[in-house]
Amino acid sequence: MVSTQDGTNTADLSTGLRVRTARNAAGLTLEHVSRRIGVSPATLSLIERDKVSVTPERLGLIAEVFGMDVESLLSGAGVPDPDAAGTDDTHPKVLEAAIDCFVKWGYHGTSMRQIAHAGNVSVAGVYHYYPSKQQMLVAILDVTMKELIEGMSGVRAKVQDLPPAERFHALVEGLAYYHATSQKNAFIGASEMRSLEEPHRTRIADLRRSVQYLLDEEARRAVEDGVFRTKDARFASRVVANMCTSLAQWYDPTGTVSPEQAAKDLADYAVALMTAGTEDR
């Protein structure tokens, strides 16, 4: 029996959380496991968050990827100890190296050999986990969107009883904080969408829009409440979102403004923008 980082026994977890615990302990990404079981990374993410049910057949495939049987996966008995895992940590090194290379040279300017060199692994080692550079880009953006959507959903859940304007402020602060603290992933997400191939480009774009829609909805409600006076809440909320995402390009976390303060200040500016209104055109 093992425990998660917060001390929870894996046997006490839901099915989705057991799957996620086993995947993290094995050092595998959503992209790697989803490809093996024949679903999209987004679907696997929903399974891990218990948002969709998982059939016994699919659960068997998942357990097989982890080198376990279903009974061991469900009981937690066969989940490897996270502290003991990582003896073969080539996989995360490859992805981290790809992130560094894509930020430095761009997707199209990066070769598999450069990624191998940056990760201190062989070229064959890179291909063992990722048969193509495109799969690495997809994996990076899947992780980025998963973290962002989970973070924004968590913020929304905490402030759901507040007025729309305050919910808007909290969501903007959360969006800004992510882009100030996850700059490399966020930068790739903003600069390399054009490099994604279908069907992943459309899928990732839909996930990005779902985050924008959270801001749009709260802005619209705040206008209805008479708090926001902008004449075009949808346009203004997109300006605000762009303010947040641009932090990945120019914000310096080693400067005088902490990520927390930067996120709060930007959220304050966003509310000021929405409440200032516009002159008649």
C-alpha positions in Angstrom: 0.0 0.0 0.0 1.3 3.4 -0.9 0.2 7.0 -0.3 -0.1 10.1 -2.4 1.9 13.2 -1.6 -0.8 14.4 0.8 -0.7 11.1 2.7 -3.9 9.6 1.3 -3.8 5.9 0.9 -4.3 4.8 -2.7 -7.0 2.3 -1.5 -9.1 5.3 -0.3 -9.0 7.0 -3.7 -11.7 7.0 -6.4 -11.1 5.0 -9.6 -10.0 8.1 -11.5 -7.5 9.2 -8.8 -6.1 5.7 -8.6 -5.4 5.8 -12.3 -3.8 9.2 -12.0 -1.7 8.1 -9.0 -0.5 5.0 -10.9 0.3 7.0 -14.0 2.3 9.6 -12.1 4.1 7.0 -10.2 5.1 5.3 -13.4 6.3 8.6 -14.8 4.0 8.5 -17.8 2.2 11.4 -19.5 -1.4 11.6 -20.5 -0.4 11.5 -24.1 1.6 8.3 -23.7 -1.1 6.4 -21.8 -4.0 7.7 -23.9 -2.2 6.6 -27.1 -1.8 3.1 -25.7 -5.5 2.7 -24.8 -6.9 4.4 -27.8 -8.5 7.6 -26.4 -7.6 11.3 -26.5 -5.5 12.8 -23.7 -8.5 15.0 -22.9 -10.7 11.9 -22.4 -8.1 10.3 -20.1 -7.9 13.5 -18.1 -11.7 13.3 -17.6 -11.4 9.7 -16.5 -8.7 10.6 -14.0 -11.0 13.4 -12.6 -14.0 11.0 -12.4 -15.9 13.2 -14.9 -16.7 10.2 -17.1 -17.1 6.6 -16.3 -14.6 4.0 -17.5 -15.6 0.6 -18.8 -14.1 -2.6 -17.4 -12.4 -3.2 -20.8 -10.7 0.2 -20.8 -9.7 -0.1 -17.2 -8.0 -3.4 -18.1 -6.1 -1.7 -20.9 -5.0 1.1 -18.5 -3.8 -1.4 -15.9 -1.9 -3.3 -18.7 0.0 -0.1 -19.6 1.1 0.2 -16.0 2.1 -3.5 -15.9 -0.6 -4.3 -13.4 -3.9 -6.2 -13.2 -7.2 -4.4 -12.6 -7.6 -5.7 -9.1 -4.2 -4.4 -8.1 -4.9 -1.0 -9.7 -8.3 -0.7 -7.9 -6.9 -1.8 -4.5 -3.8 0.3 -4.8 -1.7 -2.7 -3.9 0.1 -2.7 -7.2 0.7 1.0 -7.6 4.4 1.6 -7.5 5.8 3.8 -4.7 6.3 7.3 -6.1 9.4 7.7 -4.0 10.9 4.5 -5.5 9.8 5.4 -9.1 11.9 7.3 -11.5 14.8 4.9 -11.7 14.3 5.4 -15.4 13.5 9.1 -15.6 14.4 9.5 -19.3 10.8 10.2 -20.2 10.3 13.4 -18.2 13.8 14.5 -19.1 12.9 14.2 -22.8 9.8 16.3 -22.4 11.6 18.9 -20.3 14.4 19.1 -22.9 11.8 19.5 -25.7 10.2 22.4 -23.8 13.6 24.1 -23.4 14.5 23.6 -27.1 11.1 24.8 -28.4 11.4 28.0 -26.3 14.9 28.6 -27.5 14.7 27.7 -31.2 11.0 27.2 -31.9 9.3 24.0 -32.9 10.4 24.1 -36.5 13.9 25.1 -35.6 14.5 22.2 -33.2 15.7 18.8 -34.2 15.4 15.5 -32.4 19.1 15.5 -32.0 19.1 18.8 -30.3 16.4 17.5 -27.9 18.5 14.4 -27.2 21.5 16.5 -26.5 19.6 18.9 -24.2 18.1 16.0 -22.3 21.5 14.1 -22.1 19.9 11.0 -23.7 20.5 9.2 -27.0 18.5 10.0 -30.1 17.2 6.5 -29.9 16.1 7.2 -26.3 14.0 10.2 -27.6 12.4 8.1 -30.3 11.6 5.3 -27.7 9.2 7.6 -26.0 8.2 9.9 -28.8 8.2 8.6 -32.4 7.9 12.2 -33.6 8.5 15.8 -32.6 4.8 16.5 -33.2 3.9 14.0 -30.5 6.1 15.9 -28.1 4.4 19.2 -28.9 1.0 17.6 -28.4 2.1 16.2 -25.0 3.4 19.6 -23.9 0.2 21.4 -24.8 -2.0 18.7 -23.3 -0.1 19.0 -20.0 -0.4 22.8 -20.3 -4.1 22.8 -20.9 -4.8 20.2 -18.2 -2.9 22.3 -15.6 -4.6 25.5 -16.7 -8.1 24.1 -16.9 -7.8 22.4 -13.5 -6.4 25.5 -11.9 -9.2 27.7 -13.4 -11.9 25.2 -12.4 -10.5 25.2 -8.9 -10.6 29.0 -8.7 -14.2 29.1 -10.0 -15.3 26.5 -7.5 -13.9 28.5 -4.6 -15.6 31.8 -5.7 -18.9 30.5 -7.1 -20.9 32.2 -4.3 -19.4 35.6 -4.9 -20.9 38.3 -7.2 -19.9 38.1 -10.9 -17.4 41.0 -10.8 -15.5 39.3 -7.9 -15.6 36.0 -9.7 -14.2 37.7 -12.8 -11.4 39.2 -10.7 -10.5 35.8 -9.2 -10.5 34.1 -12.6 -8.3 36.8 -14.2 -5.9 36.5 -11.2 -5.7 32.8 -11.6 -5.1 33.0 -15.4 -2.4 35.7 -14.9 -0.7 33.7 -12.1 -0.5 30.6 -14.3 1.2 32.5 -17.1 3.6 34.2 -14.7 4.7 30.9 -13.1 4.5 28.5 -16.1 6.1 30.7 -18.6 7.8 28.1 -20.8 4.7 26.0 -21.3 2.5 29.0 -21.7 4.9 30.6 -24.2 4.9 27.4 -26.3 1.1 27.3 -26.1 0.9 30.8 -27.5 3.6 30.6 -30.1 3.3 27.0 -31.5 -0.5 26.5 -32.0 0.3 27.1 -35.7 2.6 24.1 -35.6 0.0 21.6 -34.3 -1.5 19.2 -36.8 -5.1 18.1 -37.0 -7.0 16.8 -35.1 -5.0 18.1 -32.2 -5.0 21.8 -33.4 -8.8 21.9 -33.2 -8.9 20.0 -30.0 -6.4 22.2 -28.2 -8.1 25.3 -29.6 -11.4 24.2 -28.2 -9.8 23.8 -24.8 -8.3 27.3 -25.0 -11.7 28.7 -25.9 -13.2 27.0 -22.9 -11.0 29.1 -20.6 -11.9 32.3 -22.5 -15.6 31.4 -22.1 -15.2 31.4 -18.3 -14.1 35.1 -18.4 -16.7 35.9 -21.0 -19.5 34.5 -18.9 -18.6 36.4 -15.7 -18.1 39.6 -17.6 -21.5 39.3 -19.2 -23.1 38.7 -15.8 -21.3 41.6 -14.3 -22.6 43.8 -17.1 -26.1 42.6 -16.4 -25.6 43.5 -12.7 -24.7 47.0 -13.7 -21.1 46.7 -12.3 -19.2 46.5 -15.5 -20.0 49.3 -18.0 -18.1 48.3 -21.0 -20.2 48.3 -24.2 -18.7 45.1 -25.5 -18.0 42.7 -22.7 -16.9 39.9 -25.0 -14.3 42.1 -26.7 -13.1 43.5 -23.5 -12.7 40.1 -21.8 -10.5 39.0 -24.7 -8.3 42.0 -24.2 -8.0 41.0 -20.6 -7.2 37.4 -21.5 -4.4 38.7 -23.8 -3.0 40.8 -21.0 -2.8 37.6 -18.9 -1.2 35.4 -21.6 1.4 38.0 -22.5 3.0 37.6 -19.1 4.6 34.5 -20.4 6.6 36.7 -22.8 7.7 39.7 -20.8 7.3 39.1 -17.1 10.5 38.6 -15.1 9.8 36.5 -11.9 13.2 37.5 -10.5 12.2 41.2 -10.6 10.7 43.3 -7.9 7.1 42.2 -8.4 6.3 38.7 -7.2 4.1 36.4 -9.4 1.3 36.7 -6.8 1.4 40.5 -6.8 1.7 40.7 -10.6 -1.4 38.5 -10.9 -3.4 40.6 -8.4 -2.4 43.9 -10.0 -3.3 42.6 -13.5 -6.7 41.5 -12.1 -7.2 44.9 -10.6 -6.4 46.6 -13.9 -8.8 44.2 -15.7 -11.7 45.2 -13.4 -10.8 48.9 -13.8 -11.0 48.4 -17.6 -14.4 46.7 -17.4 -15.9 49.3 -15.0 -14.6 52.4 -16.7 -17.0 52.0 -19.6 -16.5 53.6 -23.0 -17.6 56.8 -24.7 -20.3 56.6 -27.3 -18.9 56.1 -30.7 
